[in-house]
Amino acid sequence: MRVDVVSIFPDYLAPLELSLVGKARQSGLLDLRVHDLRDWATDRHRTVDDTPFGGGAGMVMRPDVWGRALDDVIADTGSDADAGSDGEQAGVAGDVVGAPVRLVIPTPSGEVFTQRTAEAWAQDARLVVACGRYEGIDARVAERFRERGVVVSEVSIGDYVLNGGEVAALVVVEAVGRLLPGVVGNPESLVEESHGAAGLLEYPVYTKPPAWEGHEVPEVLLSGHHAKIARWRRDRALERTAARRPDLIEALGADALDAHDREVLRAAGWEPPAS
Ligand code: 6GU
């Protein structure tokens, strides 16, 4: 997969050199390129924003600067012929000639980015993330790229306000990047996790030592009894989800819970919503 991030704070994306995502880049599974939006400004001060039409506080990012930046980044297909002296590498992740682009615009007014979103985007060949600052990017940018057949996804990472899209870009790249084949060493660790297919939060986990400062690891986990361990884990996942994220229990399909599950939920004090 190729991912381009455009920002006025390219250094904000430095953590993407670390850990799993950093390794995925080094091994060529992920071709990630970070660009400075100001490289597409045309005046001496490299201006990227201006005052909002209609009045109000703050500044809005100019569509002309964004338009040039995104045109150039989208047109750069990362083909072998393009791979040049600026560190661009051709490779398994980089050959995206003619591949469709998804333009991601992080914004607190977007649809919520979830694990389902990450799973869908992990199938894409190319993401271009346009990080806004100030009061956001002139709305005509999304409009123009949509009109030209680019899939534009405006997403929020949760119900709070950040100063810009950079943190959301980090979130998106990490959530999507770890789903790419080969990035997470043991693909089984993707199976039983919070926000996974079961629709529940993950059960609590323990490691050595079995007794620590008077706290013991639950006996069943030391028993080697796989069916009992699986049942215990599901029960704890149900309890935890009912307590912390009751909305996820409501969202489960009608046949997701059997009689035992319902009993565990009832014992945890969870009430089915009045319908
Ligand atoms: Cl994607 N951007 C900003 N600025 N604030 C946010 C957000 C995004 N998601 C939640 N809050």
Residues whose N, C-alpha, C, O or C-beta is under 5 A from the ligand:
A	BS01	6GU	P106 T107 P108 V155 S156 I157 G158 Y160 V161 L162 N163 G164 G165 A168
